[in-house]
Amino acid sequence: MQYVVVDLEWNNTYAKKTAGFINEIIEIGAVKLDEDFNNIDEFSYIIRSQIGRKLRGSVKRLTNLTNDDILAGLPFTKVFSLFRNWLGKIEDTVIITWGDSDIRVLLENYSYLNGIKVIPFLKNYCDLQRYFQRVNSSNPGRQTSLVDAARECGIDTEHFAHHRALDDARMTADIFEVIYDRERFPKEVLECNGEFYGRLLYKAKIIKNIDSPLVDRKRLEHRCDSCGELCKMTVPWKFSCQYFRAAFYCKNCDVTYSVRVRFKKLYDRVDYKKVVTVLDDSDTGEDEREGNEE
């Protein structure tokens, strides 16, 4: 088995064909590791822009790439044909990225530029960001950045050019070596089958109807943070900016709470998030609570 750590840079641009915006890939960097984490080879190309003609200012600042750099690159199809050949046996390869955004963008580019709905070289995949957060029992609602994860692993991030594909792939590979567990990691590797693409393409939906059967009514109650008693609703639920909002009062503690609850339908579950603000002269802090509904 070999591991290939991939990082992509992209430019958000308007696509006439779909009359909408697309994240066009402008650079790929990859590191190939053997089972002992030896760096076997590296792959790096700038990709010629075929959809947008100019880089956004923010992309220029982050990557230090110029419009001339992008125009001088190779076309998407050529680069990924070279990449496919560079990979070798895809059945014996695990593709690794930091977060699944790169895989989503890659699929979007294949669909737009090649008219196919799958990534041809993707057979086994792991989202290392997700694996890192599980290993470290991190809050699933707050994604750990690549740089923060590297620092937590004791990696000197100053040795890498941030927001350049090859250096970000190298940094991800270093993190992978630090957190790898021989028994645990294989359980995080996904087979890229129909269910994988179903999850990847599924668009999460915010639940706006409070009477939806997906809304757990128990989640709409609030107990006092101090005494634990059930509070009385004083302002009924209203939906605004992705959240149901209401006010609750605890008679025992003479405290009023502003409560926000969000329900988001994911592929196979409902994600739940609760934000509580104490509306009291002595305490205006916020307490965020997150969870998952099966």
C-alpha positions as CSV (number, residue, x, y, z in Angstrom):
1,M,0.0,0.0,0.0
2,Q,1.2,3.5,-0.8
3,Y,-0.2,6.9,0.5
4,V,-0.5,9.9,-1.8
5,V,-1.1,13.2,-0.1
6,V,-2.7,15.7,-2.4
7,D,-3.3,19.5,-2.1
8,L,-5.0,21.8,-4.6
9,E,-5.2,25.5,-5.0
10,W,-8.1,27.0,-6.8
11,N,-9.6,30.3,-8.0
12,N,-13.3,31.1,-7.7
13,T,-14.5,32.4,-11.1
14,Y,-17.6,32.8,-13.1
15,A,-18.4,30.0,-15.5
16,K,-20.5,31.0,-18.5
17,K,-21.6,27.4,-19.3
18,T,-23.4,27.0,-16.0
19,A,-24.1,30.7,-15.4
20,G,-22.6,30.4,-11.9
21,F,-19.4,30.5,-10.0
22,I,-17.0,27.6,-9.9
23,N,-13.7,26.9,-8.0
24,E,-11.3,26.3,-10.9
25,I,-8.1,24.3,-9.9
26,I,-4.9,26.2,-10.7
27,E,-2.3,24.1,-8.9
28,I,-1.7,20.6,-7.7
29,G,0.9,19.3,-5.4
30,A,1.3,15.7,-4.2
31,V,3.6,13.6,-2.1
32,K,3.9,9.8,-2.5
33,L,4.8,7.9,0.6
34,D,5.5,4.2,1.1
35,E,4.2,2.2,4.1
36,D,7.2,3.4,6.2
37,F,6.4,7.1,5.3
38,N,9.4,7.5,3.1
39,N,8.9,10.2,0.5
40,I,9.1,8.2,-2.7
41,D,8.3,11.0,-5.2
42,E,6.6,14.3,-5.6
43,F,4.2,15.8,-8.2
44,S,3.7,19.5,-8.8
45,Y,2.1,21.4,-11.7
46,I,0.4,24.8,-12.3
47,I,-2.8,24.3,-14.2
48,R,-3.7,26.7,-17.1
49,S,-6.9,28.6,-16.5
50,Q,-9.6,27.5,-18.9
51,I,-12.7,29.0,-17.3
52,G,-11.6,32.2,-15.6
53,R,-9.0,34.5,-17.2
54,K,-7.9,36.4,-14.1
55,L,-7.0,35.4,-10.5
56,R,-8.9,37.0,-7.7
57,G,-6.8,39.4,-5.6
58,S,-7.1,37.3,-2.5
59,V,-5.8,34.2,-4.4
60,K,-2.8,36.2,-5.7
61,R,-2.0,37.4,-2.2
62,L,-2.3,33.9,-0.7
63,T,-0.4,31.9,-3.3
64,N,1.9,34.6,-4.8
65,L,0.8,33.2,-8.2
66,T,0.2,35.7,-11.1
67,N,-2.1,35.7,-14.1
68,D,1.0,35.0,-16.3
69,D,1.8,31.9,-14.2
70,I,-1.7,30.5,-14.7
71,L,-1.7,31.2,-18.5
72,A,1.6,29.4,-18.8
73,G,0.4,26.2,-17.0
74,L,-0.7,22.9,-18.6
75,P,-4.4,22.2,-19.2
76,F,-6.4,20.4,-16.5
77,T,-6.9,17.2,-18.5
78,K,-3.2,16.9,-19.4
79,V,-2.1,17.5,-15.8
80,F,-4.5,14.9,-14.4
81,S,-3.6,12.4,-17.1
82,L,0.0,12.8,-16.0
83,F,-1.0,12.5,-12.4
84,R,-2.9,9.3,-13.1
85,N,0.2,7.7,-14.7
86,W,2.3,9.0,-11.8
87,L,0.1,7.3,-9.2
88,G,0.7,3.8,-10.5
89,K,-1.7,1.1,-9.2
90,I,-4.7,3.0,-7.8
91,E,-6.0,-0.2,-6.1
92,D,-2.9,-0.1,-3.8
93,T,-3.1,3.7,-3.2
94,V,-4.8,5.7,-0.5
95,I,-5.4,9.3,-1.6
96,I,-5.2,11.7,1.4
97,T,-6.3,15.4,1.6
98,W,-6.7,17.8,4.5
99,G,-10.5,18.2,4.6
100,D,-12.7,17.0,1.7
101,S,-12.9,20.4,0.0
102,D,-10.2,19.5,-2.5
103,I,-12.0,16.3,-3.5
104,R,-15.3,18.2,-3.9
105,V,-13.6,20.9,-6.1
106,L,-11.8,18.2,-8.1
107,L,-15.1,16.4,-8.8
108,E,-16.6,19.8,-9.8
109,N,-13.8,20.4,-12.3
110,Y,-14.0,16.9,-13.8
111,S,-17.7,17.4,-14.3
112,Y,-17.3,20.9,-15.9
113,L,-14.3,20.2,-18.0
114,N,-14.5,16.5,-18.8
115,G,-18.2,15.8,-18.4
116,I,-17.7,12.9,-15.9
117,K,-19.3,12.5,-12.5
118,V,-16.5,10.5,-10.8
119,I,-12.8,11.0,-10.1
120,P,-11.1,8.3,-12.3
121,F,-8.1,7.6,-10.1
122,L,-9.9,7.7,-6.7
123,K,-10.4,4.2,-5.2
124,N,-9.5,4.6,-1.6
125,Y,-9.7,7.9,0.3
126,C,-9.1,9.5,3.7
127,D,-10.0,13.0,4.9
128,L,-7.0,13.5,7.3
129,Q,-8.5,16.6,8.9
130,R,-11.5,14.5,10.0
131,Y,-9.1,11.7,11.2
132,F,-7.0,14.3,13.1
133,Q,-10.0,15.7,14.9
134,R,-11.2,12.2,15.9
135,V,-7.8,11.3,17.2
136,N,-7.7,14.5,19.2
137,S,-11.4,14.4,20.2
138,S,-11.7,17.9,18.7
139,N,-15.0,19.7,18.5
140,P,-16.5,18.4,15.2
141,G,-18.2,21.8,14.5
142,R,-14.9,23.6,14.5
143,Q,-12.5,22.5,11.8
144,T,-8.8,22.5,12.7
145,S,-6.7,24.3,10.1
146,L,-3.7,22.6,8.5
147,V,-1.2,25.0,10.1
148,D,-2.8,24.7,13.6
149,A,-2.7,20.9,13.3
150,A,0.9,21.0,12.2
151,R,1.8,23.1,15.3
152,E,-0.1,20.7,17.6
153,C,2.1,17.9,16.1
154,G,5.3,19.8,16.8
155,I,6.0,20.6,13.2
156,D,7.8,23.8,12.3
157,T,5.5,25.5,9.9
158,E,8.0,28.2,9.0
159,H,9.8,25.7,6.7
160,F,6.8,25.6,4.3
161,A,5.4,28.0,1.8
162,H,1.8,28.3,2.9
163,H,-1.0,28.1,0.4
164,R,1.2,26.5,-2.3
165,A,0.0,23.1,-3.2
166,L,3.2,21.1,-2.9
167,D,4.3,22.6,0.4
168,D,0.8,22.1,1.9
169,A,0.9,18.5,0.7
170,R,4.3,18.1,2.4
171,M,3.0,19.6,5.6
172,T,0.0,17.3,5.5
173,A,2.3,14.3,4.9
174,D,4.3,15.2,8.0
175,I,1.1,15.4,10.1
176,F,0.0,12.1,8.8
177,E,3.2,10.4,9.9
178,V,2.8,11.9,13.4
179,I,-0.8,10.8,14.0
180,Y,-0.8,7.5,12.1
181,D,-2.1,4.6,14.0
182,R,-1.7,1.1,12.4
183,E,-5.0,-0.2,13.8
184,R,-7.1,2.9,13.7
185,F,-6.2,4.5,10.4
186,P,-7.5,1.8,8.0
187,K,-10.9,2.2,9.5
188,E,-10.9,5.8,8.3
189,V,-10.2,4.9,4.7
190,L,-13.3,5.0,2.5
191,E,-14.0,3.0,-0.6
192,C,-15.0,5.4,-3.3
193,N,-18.2,3.8,-4.4
194,G,-21.7,5.0,-5.1
195,E,-22.4,5.8,-1.4
196,F,-19.1,7.8,-1.2
197,Y,-20.2,10.0,-4.1
198,G,-23.7,10.2,-2.8
199,R,-22.4,11.7,0.5
200,L,-19.9,13.9,-1.3
201,L,-22.5,15.4,-3.6
202,Y,-25.3,15.7,-1.0
203,K,-26.0,19.3,-0.2
204,A,-26.8,19.9,3.4
205,K,-30.1,21.7,4.0
206,I,-31.1,24.0,6.9
207,I,-34.5,22.9,8.3
208,K,-36.7,26.0,8.3
209,N,-40.1,24.4,9.3
210,I,-40.3,23.9,13.0
211,D,-43.1,21.3,12.5
212,S,-40.8,19.1,10.4
213,P,-40.5,15.5,11.7
214,L,-36.8,16.0,11.6
215,V,-37.0,18.5,14.4
216,D,-36.6,16.9,17.8
217,R,-39.0,18.8,20.0
218,K,-36.9,18.0,23.1
219,R,-34.1,20.1,21.6
220,L,-36.5,23.1,21.7
221,E,-36.7,23.0,25.5
222,H,-34.2,24.9,27.7
223,R,-33.1,24.1,31.2
224,C,-31.5,26.8,33.4
225,D,-27.8,26.6,33.3
226,S,-27.6,27.3,37.1
227,C,-30.4,25.3,38.7
228,G,-31.3,22.8,35.9
229,E,-35.0,23.5,36.1
230,L,-37.1,23.7,32.9
231,C,-37.4,27.3,31.8
232,K,-40.6,29.0,30.6
233,M,-40.7,30.3,27.0
234,T,-41.4,34.0,27.0
235,V,-40.9,34.7,23.3
236,P,-42.0,32.0,20.9
237,W,-39.8,30.5,18.2
238,K,-39.1,32.4,15.1
239,F,-36.8,31.4,12.2
240,S,-34.1,33.8,11.1
241,C,-30.6,33.4,9.6
242,Q,-30.6,29.6,9.8
243,Y,-31.7,29.5,13.4
244,F,-34.9,29.1,15.3
245,R,-34.8,31.8,18.0
246,A,-36.7,32.2,21.3
247,A,-36.4,33.5,24.8
248,F,-36.7,31.6,28.1
249,Y,-37.0,32.7,31.7
250,C,-36.0,30.9,34.9
251,K,-38.1,32.0,37.8
252,N,-35.8,30.3,40.4
253,C,-32.7,32.2,39.3
254,D,-34.4,35.3,37.8
255,V,-32.5,34.8,34.5
256,T,-33.6,35.3,30.9
257,Y,-32.0,33.4,28.1
258,S,-31.9,34.0,24.4
259,V,-31.7,30.6,22.7
260,R,-30.9,29.8,19.1
261,V,-31.2,26.3,17.7
262,R,-30.2,25.2,14.3
263,F,-31.1,21.9,12.6
264,K,-29.2,20.9,9.5
265,K,-30.1,17.8,7.4
266,L,-26.9,16.0,6.3
267,Y,-26.7,12.9,4.2
268,D,-27.4,10.4,7.0
269,R,-28.3,12.5,10.0
270,V,-29.5,15.8,11.4
271,D,-26.8,18.1,12.8
272,Y,-27.9,20.1,15.8
273,K,-26.4,23.3,17.2
274,K,-27.6,25.3,20.2
275,V,-26.4,28.8,21.2
276,V,-27.4,30.3,24.5
277,T,-27.0,33.9,25.5
278,V,-27.7,35.0,29.1
279,L,-29.7,38.2,28.9
280,D,-28.8,39.4,32.4
281,D,-27.0,42.6,33.5
282,S,-24.4,40.6,35.3
283,D,-23.6,38.1,32.6
284,T,-23.8,38.4,28.8
285,G,-21.7,35.5,27.8
286,E,-22.6,32.9,25.2
287,D,-22.5,29.1,25.4
288,E,-22.5,27.1,22.3
289,R,-23.7,23.5,22.3
290,E,-23.5,21.2,19.3
291,G,-24.6,17.6,18.6
292,N,-25.9,15.1,16.1
293,E,-29.3,13.6,15.8
294,E,-29.3,10.1,14.2
